[in-house]
Amino acid sequence: MFQTGPIGVFASLGVVSNIVLLLLFCFSVISWAIILYKWASFRSADAADRRFMGVLVKAKDVYEVARHAHRTSGSPCARIFQGVVDRLGVEDWQPDDSATTATFDRHVMERTAAHIAQGQIAKLESFLPFLATTGNISPFVGLLGTVLGIIDSFREIGTQGTASISAVAPGVSEALVATAAGLFAAIPAVIAYNYFLTRIRRTAFHMDTVTVELLAMLPPKAAPVPAGLKR
């Protein structure tokens, strides 16, 4: 018998609808856990990036920024700067005794920065495919539950031999619960996925800025290596 109210509707659902709703509930819970985790991660990374970029635009030489990048954790921009420093070495930016120009290779530096940036972007994109999957398939899972529920409703109508509103409405109403649940799981996942992609694009722009600033900081000729940075 059809029951009114949210609790009554869920209590009167069939086996198929219950399985669909359980699956959608799992998708929704995991999606919200990922959304909260990624939101906290992006918030922390953005705060660290702002601190590092503030030092970068005000620094007078690469050594000052390198020291700050070494102390900064959780900043993708700082990881790029520190990664280039570790890959090429500060000493590689100094000339040999007989050289008249700096010995660093800008192409190597750019390739190194691009490689590290890809790694940082991949880290930022972790778990986002699940949000995309939830946003794509949840409505279809809900629609599947609705279709199967309507099939059961029409089978029940055939068994009872009547097609009155009182006989049709309860089954159709129960079947549509699955569609509503699918949309409830999909909409937040899609919104969060697009929002996080925007944040990633902004972070990627900042990382490109770090590479440009690093190129501008490199002197055309040698400068003495500070003792604290010698290996």
Backbone as a ProteinNet text record, in pm:
[ID]
protein_1_A
[PRIMARY]
MFQTGPIGVFASLGVVSNIVLLLLFCFSVISWAIILYKWASFRSADAADRRFMGVLVKAKDVYEVARHAHRTSGSPCARIFQGVVDRLGVEDWQPDDSATTATFDRHVMERTAAHIAQGQIAKLESFLPFLATTGNISPFVGLLGTVLGIIDSFREIGTQGTASISAVAPGVSEALVATAAGLFAAIPAVIAYNYFLTRIRRTAFHMDTVTVELLAMLPPKAAPVPAGLKR
[TERTIARY]
84.9	0	87.9	44.6	123.4	116.2	231.1	238.6	286.6	236.5	274.8	390	455.5	568.2	697.3	811.4	940.2	969.7	945.1	975.2	884.4	757.8	665.5	699.1	742	778.5	897.3	999.5	1118.3	1086.9	997.4	961.9	884.4	814.7	732.4	803.3	928.2	1001.5	1028.8	1041.3	1072.1	1219.8	1256.1	1393.8	1485	1440.7	1522.5	1548.9	1444.2	1460.9	1553.6	1543.5	1631.4	1777.5	1802.4	1940.4	1994.7	1913.6	1954.8	1981.7	1892.9	1911.3	2034.3	2061.7	2181.6	2307.1	2306.8	2421.9	2440.3	2333	2341.9	2382.1	2337.7	2377.4	2528	2583.8	2728.5	2804.5	2756.9	2819	2814.8	2699.5	2683.8	2775.5	2783.5	2867.3	3013.5	3059.6	3200.2	3228.3	3134.1	3152.9	3166	3079.9	3087.6	3216.1	3262.9	3391.3	3505.1	3503.2	3605.5	3594.3	3471.9	3452	3510.6	3481.4	3532.6	3684.3	3737	3881.6	3954.3	3904.1	3969.9	3954.7	3841.7	3824	3927.2	3948	4048.7	4188.4	4216.3	4348	4375.8	4278.2	4296.4	4309.1	4235.5	4244.7	4384.2	4438	4572.6	4677.8	4663.8	4761.4	4756.9	4638.6	4626.3	4689.6	4669.3	4729.2	4881.9	4936.1	5081.8	5133.7	5059.6	5100.9	5104	5004.5	5002.2	5123	5158.7	5276.5	5402.9	5414.8	5535.4	5542.6	5429.9	5431.3	5462.3	5419.1	5453.7	5603.6	5669.9	5816.4	5880.8	5824.9	5884.7	5887.7	5779.3	5773.2	5857.8	5889.3	5967.6	6115.6	6149.9	6287.4	6380.9	6504	6604.5	6692.4	6699.9	6781.4	6720.1	6769.3	6714.3	6743.8	6849.6	6888.7	6789.6	6741.5	6641.8	6514.7	6469.8	6348.2	6371.2	6490.6	6520.4	6514.9	6564.5	6558.8	6414.1	6332.7	6191.8	6118	6145.9	6078.5	6111.2	6233.9	6274.3	6195.7	6156.8	6082.8	5931.6	5885.5	5741.4	5692.4	5588	5528.9	5385.3	5342.7	5205.6	5181	5285.8	5268.9	5317.4	5228.8	5274.1	5376.9	5359.9	5454.4	5592.6	5595.6	5723.7	5788.4	5707.2	5762.8	5830.2	5773.5	5836.8	5971.2	5971.8	6095.6	6201.5	6164.5	6260.5	6304.3	6210.9	6246.6	6349.3	6335.4	6434	6568.9	6565.7	6690.3	6758.7	6681.7	6739.5	6787.7	6715.6	6750.8	6878.4	6887.6	7002.8	7112.6	7072.5	7169.9	7204.9	7213.4	7249.6	7387.2	7475	7609.1	7610.2	7512.2	7505.6	7469.6	7422.4	7389.5	7508	7621.9	7742.2	7841.1	7925.5	8018.8	8137.1	8196.8	8324.3	8429.7	8545.1	8649.7	8685.9	8678.4	8717.2	8598.3	8477.8	8358.2	8325.5	8261.1	8220.1	8069.5	7997.3	7851.8	7809.2	7684.8	7634.4	7622.7	7637.3	7642.2	7508	7400.6	7273.5	7215.1	7130.4	7063.7	6916.1	6872.1	6733.1	6635	6670.6	6581.5	6563.2	6672.2	6662.9	6576.3	6596.2	6517.9	6369.3	6334.3	6194.5	6132.8	6209	6157.5	6139.3	6234	6222.8	6100.6	6081.1	5965.6	5835	5830.9	5709.2	5680.3	5785.5	5768	5715.5	5773.5	5728	5586.2	5554.8	5419.3	5316.4	5349.2	5256.9	5233.1	5339.8	5323.6	5235.9	5252.4	5170.2	5024.4	5001.8	4865.3	4799.1	4875.6	4821.1	4782.5	4863	4831.1	4703.4	4689.3	4568.5	4444.6	4462.4	4349.6	4310.6	4382	4350.4	4207	4138.7	4000.2	3896.1	3938.4	3840.3	3771.8	3841.4	3769.4	3648.1	3653.1	3536.7	3418.9	3447.2	3339.3	3279.9	3367.3	3318	3234	3280.4	3205.1	3070.1	3069.3	2942.3	2845.5	2897.3	2811.9	2758	2834.4	2792.8	2695.6	2720	2641.5	2526.9	2533.7	2427.8	2288.6	2270.6	2135.8	2088.5	2182.9	2143.9	2111.2	2184.7	2152	2013.1	1986.2	1853.2	1745.3	1774.5	1677.5	1653.3	1759	1742.4	1647.8	1667.2	1577	1434.3	1418	1283.5	1217	1291.7	1235.7	1195.4	1284.3	1251.6	1132.6	1124.9	1010.8	880.7	884.6	763.6	722.7	821.1	788.3	715.4	766.5	698.9	559.5	544.3	413.1	312.5	353.4	261.9	233.7	330.2	304.1	199.8	210.6	112.4	-25.4	-27.7	-155.4	-220.4	-137.2	-191.3	-243.9	-177.2	-222.7	-355.3	-367.2	-489.7	-604.3	-570.3	-672.9	-738.7	-671.1	-726.3	-616.1	-654.3	-557.5	-600.1	-662.5	-706.5	-587.3	-609.3	-503.9	-453	-542.5	-503.1	-413.9	-424	-340.5	-209	-209.1	-90.1	0.2	-56.7	22	123.2	86.9	186	312.4	296.3	413	499.5	436.9	512.7	584.4	517.9	579.8	702.9	691.5	804.7	919.4	884.9	988.8	1064.5	993.9	1058	1152.4	1141.9	1234.8	1377.6	1397	1531.2	1590	1508.2	1556.9	1597	1515	1547.7	1677.6	1697.3	1819.8	1941.1	1925.1	2036	2077.3	1977.7	2008.8	2069.8	2023.7	2077.8	2224.7	2264.1	2404.1	2487.7	2427.9	2505.8	2531.2	2431.9	2444.5	2560.1	2572.9	2688.6	2821.6	2826.4	2951.7	2993.7	2899.5	2931.7	2976	2903.5	2941	3080.7	3108.3	3239.6	3349.7	3322.7	3423.5	3461.9	3365.1	3394.5	3463.8	3424.8	3488	3635.2	3663.3	3801.7	3887	3828.4	3903.1	3942.4	3852.4	3885.6	4000.6	3999.4	4108	4239.7	4234.8	4356.5	4412.9	4325.7	4373.1	4439.6	4383.8	4443.6	4580.4	4590.5	4718.8	4821.4	4777.5	4868.3	4920.9	4835.2	4879.8	4986	4966.1	5064.5	5196.8	5188.8	5312.3	5387.8	5314.4	5379.6	5446.5	5380.8	5439.3	5569.3	5575.2	5698.4	5812.3	5783.5	5886.3	5937	5845.1	5884.4	5969	5925.7	6000.3	6137.8	6145.1	6274.1	6369.8	6320.4	6404.2	6453.9	6365.3	6405.1	6507.7	6507	6600.5	6741.4	6752.2	6883.5	6973.3	7086.5	7175.5	7247.2	7278.6	7353.1	7495.8	7545.4	7680.2	7679.3	7791.5	7799.2	7789.8	7746.6	7750.5	7801.9	7867.5	7920.1	7807.7	7834.9	7737.6	7740.3	7626.8	7625.8	7668	7740.4	7795.1	7684.6	7571.5	7464.1	7399.2	7418.4	7356.6	7453.6	7578.7	7676.4	7650.9	7667.8	7645.3	7775.1
-120.5	0	124.7	225.3	348.2	429.3	479.5	559.1	699.1	797	935.1	973.4	1086.6	1133	1067.8	1133.7	1080.4	942.8	923.8	794.6	687.2	722	624.3	584.5	682.3	652.6	558.1	587.8	501.8	363	356.6	226.8	139.9	204.3	128.5	94.1	131.7	104.7	-44.1	-84.1	-222.9	-252.8	-378.3	-422.7	-350.2	-337.7	-272.2	-126.8	-56.6	83.6	99	6.1	12.8	-7.8	-99.3	-122.5	0.8	59.8	181	295.2	314	421.8	399.5	275.4	245.8	277.8	242.1	272	423.1	494.9	640.4	706.4	650.3	703.2	689.6	575.2	555.3	655.3	675.2	774.1	913.1	947.4	1080.3	1101.2	1002.7	1015.9	1029.9	944.7	951.8	1084.7	1130	1257.4	1372.8	1376.9	1484.8	1478	1357.5	1344.3	1400.4	1369.1	1421.6	1572.6	1623.6	1768.7	1841.7	1794.7	1860.6	1849.4	1731.7	1711.8	1801.1	1805.3	1886.8	2035.9	2075.3	2215.6	2258.1	2174.5	2205.9	2206	2111.2	2103.8	2226.4	2266.6	2383.7	2510.8	2519.5	2637.1	2648.5	2536.3	2537.4	2569.7	2507.7	2531.7	2676.5	2732.5	2872	2967.9	2942	3028.3	3021.3	2898.7	2883.9	2949.6	2938.2	3001.2	3153.6	3209.3	3355	3404.2	3329.9	3369.2	3359.7	3251.8	3234.2	3337.4	3363.7	3461.3	3601.6	3631.2	3758.6	3774.9	3667.2	3671.1	3677.7	3605.1	3598	3734.9	3808.9	3937.1	4044.8	4024.2	4123.6	4087.6	3963.3	3917.9	3983.5	4003.2	4066.9	3965.1	3845.3	3743.8	3606.7	3510.7	3376.7	3304.4	3341.5	3271.2	3296.4	3418.7	3451.2	3370.7	3361.2	3284.8	3136.6	3087.6	2946.1	2909.6	2996.4	2969.9	2967.5	3061.2	3063.6	2941.7	2902.9	2786.2	2660.2	2651.6	2534	2524.9	2638.9	2639.6	2632.4	2651.3	2653.6	2514.2	2472	2341.5	2359.6	2272.9	2276.6	2373.8	2437.6	2533.2	2472.6	2452.1	2400.7	2491.8	2622.9	2717.7	2704	2689.7	2671.9	2540.4	2436.4	2306.8	2316.2	2395.7	2413.6	2483.5	2591.6	2667.6	2579.8	2511.4	2427.3	2309.8	2257.1	2145.4	2184.1	2304.3	2351.1	2372.5	2429	2449.8	2316.1	2215.9	2084.3	2015.1	2037.6	1968.7	2026.3	2158.1	2221.9	2253.9	2280.5	2319.6	2466.6	2535.1	2676.4	2694.9	2597.5	2609.6	2607.3	2539.6	2531.8	2666.5	2757.8	2889.5	2984.8	2933.4	3015	2976	3066.8	3034.4	2954.6	2886	2824	2932.8	2897.2	2996.8	3074.2	3005.5	3071	3119.6	3102.9	3137.8	3284.3	3339.1	3479.1	3494.1	3381.7	3385.1	3271.2	3280.5	3178.4	3045	2936.5	2803.4	2731.5	2791.1	2721.7	2708.9	2608.1	2582.5	2617.1	2721.2	2765.3	2659.6	2588.6	2485.6	2373	2334.4	2230.5	2279.7	2405.8	2461.2	2463.2	2503.3	2508.6	2369.3	2271.9	2134.8	2080.1	2111.5	2066.5	2127.9	2258.4	2326.2	2268.6	2239.4	2182.9	2043.8	1965.1	1829.6	1836.2	1923.4	1936.7	1990.6	2085.3	2141.8	2034.8	1945.2	1836.6	1746.4	1721.3	1640.8	1708.3	1839.3	1913.1	1918.6	1936.2	1938	1801.6	1694.9	1559.7	1537.7	1591.8	1580.6	1657.8	1777	1856	1789.4	1714.1	1650.3	1517.3	1474.5	1346.1	1346.6	1236.1	1213.2	1288.4	1382.6	1454.2	1363.3	1262.1	1172.5	1105.6	1080.1	1019.1	1116.3	1245.3	1344	1350.6	1346.2	1348.3	1224.5	1109.1	985.1	991	1041.8	1053.3	1146.5	1260.1	1353.4	1297.5	1207.8	1153.7	1037.5	948.1	824.1	824.7	910.2	906.9	931.8	1030.9	1047.4	924.3	855.4	735.9	620.4	609.2	506.3	532.4	659.4	693.6	667.9	698.9	673.7	524.5	445	299.7	251.1	302.5	264.5	306.5	423.5	471.8	383.3	349.3	265.5	128.1	69.4	-61.8	-52.6	59.5	77.3	92.7	166.8	183.3	50.6	-28.1	-161.3	-244.9	-241.6	-316.4	-261.4	-128.9	-67.8	-113.1	-115.9	-159.6	-309	-385.1	-527.3	-546.4	-463.6	-471.6	-427.5	-325.7	-281.4	-393.8	-464.5	-576.4	-687.1	-709.1	-813.5	-776.2	-645.8	-601.5	-579	-557.4	-538.2	-402.6	-302.3	-166.8	-65.7	45.1	149.6	283.2	280.3	404	479.8	608.8	692	633.1	582.2	525.2	403.7	336.7	219.5	256.7	360.1	397.7	490.7	589.3	694.2	643.2	548.7	506.6	447.4	360	297.2	395.7	487.2	587.7	680.9	721.1	808.8	743.9	617.2	545.8	534.2	511.9	496.4	626.9	738.8	868.9	909	844	871.6	842.1	738.6	703	812.2	871.7	981.3	1101.2	1134.1	1245.9	1219.5	1097.2	1063.5	1073	1031.3	1041.4	1184.9	1273.3	1415.4	1475	1432.8	1482.2	1445.7	1328.7	1288	1354.8	1378.7	1427.5	1577.3	1656.3	1801.8	1855.9	1820.4	1871.4	1825.3	1702.1	1650.3	1729.8	1762.1	1838.4	1980.6	2043.4	2179.4	2181	2087.2	2082.5	2051.2	1960.3	1924.5	2045.4	2120.1	2239.6	2347.4	2360.3	2459.1	2424.7	2298.6	2258.7	2268.5	2243.6	2262.6	2408.7	2499.7	2642	2674.9	2617.5	2641.3	2585.6	2472	2411.3	2497	2550.1	2637.6	2762.4	2816.4	2933.9	2900.3	2783.6	2741.7	2718.1	2661.1	2638.9	2772	2873.3	3006.2	3061.1	3043.8	3089.5	3015.1	2886.7	2810.6	2857.8	2893.2	2951.5	3084.2	3160.6	3287.3	3265.5	3160.8	3128.7	3101.1	3025.3	2995.4	3123.1	3212.4	3338.9	3422.5	3432.6	3510.6	3450.3	3319.2	3254	3283.9	3281.8	3317.4	3461.6	3549.6	3689	3709.8	3622.9	3638.3	3591	3501.4	3445.3	3552.1	3578.1	3683.1	3637.8	3731.1	3693.8	3653.6	3699.6	3662.5	3607.9	3560.2	3491.4	3587.1	3532	3601.1	3503	3547	3455	3373.9	3249	3159.7	3180	3214.3	3227.9	3099	3113.3	2995.1	2901.8	2958.1	2875	2785.9	2815.7	2735.8	2640.4	2643.9	2550	2410.9	2314.8	2176.2	2110.7
0	0	0	-75.7	-88.5	40.4	84.5	205	168.5	243.1	218.5	309.2	273.6	353.7	308.3	332	287.2	343.6	474.9	536.8	480.9	462.6	407.7	265.8	185.2	46.4	41.2	120.2	119.4	175.1	271.7	329.4	231.7	138.9	45	-85.9	-98.7	-221.4	-237.6	-364.4	-393.8	-381	-408.8	-395.3	-493.5	-618.3	-720.2	-682.9	-639.8	-602.8	-482.8	-388.3	-271.4	-310	-403	-447.6	-519	-606.5	-678.7	-581.4	-486.5	-389.5	-302.6	-266	-187.4	-267.3	-395.9	-480.8	-494.7	-517.5	-531.1	-399.2	-289	-158.5	-138.7	-178.8	-167.5	-255.5	-378.3	-467.2	-404.7	-345.8	-289	-168.6	-81.3	38.3	-0.2	-91.5	-134	-204	-285	-355.7	-257.8	-156.7	-59.4	21.7	50.3	121	36.5	-94.4	-184.7	-196.7	-207.4	-219.9	-99.7	19.9	140.1	149.9	113.9	120.8	20.5	-102.5	-205.1	-175.5	-120.9	-85.7	18.1	119.2	221.1	160.3	69.8	7	-79	-159.3	-245	-161.7	-54.8	31	91.6	138.5	195.9	90	-29.2	-135.8	-184.1	-195.3	-240	-139.5	-10.9	90.7	84.2	67.1	56.1	-71.6	-180.8	-306.2	-293.6	-226.8	-210.4	-130.6	-26.7	51.1	-33	-109.4	-190.3	-301.7	-369.2	-477.3	-424.7	-302.2	-242.8	-224.6	-185.6	-172.5	-311	-407.4	-540.1	-608.5	-600.7	-671.7	-603.4	-475.6	-403.8	-391.6	-420.6	-401.1	-501.6	-458.6	-543.7	-616.1	-565.2	-632.5	-610.8	-685.7	-683.7	-553.5	-486.1	-364.3	-251.3	-243	-140.4	-161.1	-285.5	-314.9	-290.3	-324.3	-304.2	-156.2	-72	71	120.4	71.5	112.6	58.2	-66	-125	-47.4	1.8	79.1	209.5	265.2	392.1	372.1	249.2	221.7	186.6	252.1	224	175.5	86.7	37	-74.7	-127.7	-236.5	-367.4	-466	-595.5	-661.6	-648.1	-707.5	-643.7	-511.5	-442.7	-482.1	-505.3	-545	-681.9	-771.3	-902	-886.1	-812.7	-793	-727.3	-620.2	-549.6	-636.3	-717.9	-804.7	-909	-964.9	-1062.7	-995.5	-874.6	-800.9	-774	-733.9	-704.5	-831.7	-941.9	-1066.6	-1128.2	-1136.2	-1198.8	-1098.3	-975.3	-874.8	-888.3	-777.2	-780.6	-840.2	-817.2	-871.9	-1024.4	-1084.9	-1230.7	-1292.7	-1212.9	-1263.7	-1253.8	-1205.5	-1192.6	-1301.8	-1346.9	-1453	-1402.4	-1496.6	-1465.1	-1449	-1402.6	-1378.3	-1504.8	-1617.5	-1742.3	-1823.7	-1771.3	-1848.4	-1831.3	-1930.9	-1924.2	-1913.6	-1929.4	-1916.1	-1824.3	-1776.1	-1685.7	-1758.1	-1683.2	-1743.8	-1742.3	-1688.8	-1684.3	-1824.3	-1843.1	-1970.6	-1953.7	-2021.1	-2006.5	-2056.4	-2161.8	-2213.8	-2113.2	-2049.1	-1946.5	-1831.3	-1793.6	-1684.5	-1718.6	-1841.5	-1882.2	-1886.8	-1937.3	-1940.8	-1800	-1712.9	-1574.2	-1506.7	-1526	-1467.5	-1521.9	-1651.8	-1711.4	-1654.8	-1636.7	-1581.2	-1438.1	-1357.3	-1219	-1214.6	-1303.1	-1307.2	-1339.8	-1432.3	-1464.9	-1345.2	-1268.7	-1148.5	-1044.5	-1028	-932.7	-977.5	-1107.5	-1158.7	-1140.9	-1168.1	-1147.9	-1001.8	-910.6	-768.3	-735.2	-792.2	-767.8	-827.5	-935.5	-1002.9	-939.8	-836.8	-773.9	-720.4	-740.2	-696.8	-780.4	-863.5	-945.2	-1047.5	-1103.3	-1195.3	-1131.8	-1001	-937.1	-937.6	-915.2	-921.2	-1061.5	-1162.9	-1300.3	-1330	-1281.4	-1303.2	-1234.1	-1110.9	-1037.6	-1109.6	-1155.7	-1227.2	-1357.6	-1421.7	-1551.6	-1538.9	-1444.1	-1442.2	-1341.9	-1239.4	-1137.6	-1195.9	-1285	-1342.7	-1418.9	-1485.9	-1561.7	-1468.2	-1357	-1258.4	-1200.9	-1168.3	-1119.1	-1222.9	-1349.1	-1456.2	-1472.9	-1458.2	-1466.1	-1356.9	-1234.7	-1126.3	-1154.5	-1214.8	-1247.7	-1352.1	-1455.5	-1562.2	-1508.2	-1428.4	-1371.9	-1276.9	-1202.2	-1112.8	-1188.2	-1299.7	-1380.9	-1443.8	-1484.6	-1539.7	-1436.4	-1312.9	-1206.6	-1181	-1191.1	-1168.1	-1272.6	-1398.5	-1504.8	-1494.4	-1447.7	-1427.7	-1317.4	-1212.7	-1104	-1152.3	-1239.8	-1295.8	-1376.1	-1454.8	-1531.5	-1442.9	-1330.8	-1238.9	-1174	-1135.3	-1070.1	-1168.8	-1295.8	-1396.8	-1393	-1336.6	-1331.9	-1359.9	-1422.8	-1456.8	-1398.6	-1284.7	-1220.2	-1163.9	-1134	-1077	-945.8	-866.7	-737.9	-754	-867.7	-891.5	-957.8	-1041.7	-1117.2	-1037.6	-970.2	-905	-803.4	-713.6	-614.8	-676.3	-773	-834.7	-909.9	-984.4	-1058.9	-963.4	-856.1	-757.5	-695	-659.2	-601.2	-701.7	-827.6	-929.9	-951.4	-944.8	-967.7	-855.2	-740.8	-630.6	-674.2	-753.4	-800	-888.9	-975.1	-1059.3	-974.9	-876.7	-787.9	-712.6	-666.1	-594	-685.6	-811.5	-907.1	-931.1	-945.1	-963.6	-837.1	-722.6	-596.2	-581.3	-630.4	-623.1	-732	-849.5	-963.7	-958.5	-919.8	-928.9	-844.6	-716	-640.2	-697.5	-748.1	-803.9	-927.6	-1014.1	-1135.5	-1100.1	-1008.1	-967.3	-907.4	-817.5	-753	-854	-947	-1047.4	-1131.2	-1178.9	-1259.3	-1176.5	-1051.6	-964.1	-940.8	-914.2	-889.1	-1015.8	-1131.1	-1255.6	-1273.5	-1237	-1243.1	-1149.3	-1030.4	-936.1	-989.5	-1055	-1110.7	-1222.4	-1308.2	-1415.7	-1358.8	-1252.6	-1189.9	-1129.1	-1066.8	-1011.5	-1121.5	-1233.5	-1345.9	-1400	-1403.8	-1446.8	-1352.1	-1222.8	-1125.5	-1141.4	-1172.9	-1190.9	-1315.3	-1419.7	-1537.4	-1501.8	-1415.7	-1372.4	-1297.7	-1217.8	-1145.1	-1242.4	-1347.2	-1446.3	-1513.8	-1549.5	-1613	-1517.9	-1393.6	-1295.4	-1269.5	-1269.7	-1247.8	-1362.2	-1484.8	-1599.7	-1589.1	-1542.3	-1529.7	-1419.6	-1319.9	-1208.3	-1241.7	-1337	-1366.5	-1427.9	-1368.7	-1420	-1545.1	-1635	-1755.3	-1724.8	-1611.7	-1573	-1432.6	-1390.5	-1264.2	-1148.5	-1037.6	-910.1	-807.6	-704.2	-604.5	-541.8	-518.1	-457.3	-307.4	-244	-98.8	-31.9	76.7	143.8	190.7	232	285.2	180.4	49.7	-55.5	-121.8	-83.7	-142.6	-88.6	-175.5	-135.3	-86.2
[MASK]
+++++++++++++++++++++++++++++++++++++++++++++++++++++++++++++++++++++++++++++++++++++++++++++++++++++++++++++++++++++++++++++++++++++++++++++++++++++++++++++++++++++++++++++++++++++++++++++++++++++++++++++++++++++++++++++++++++++++

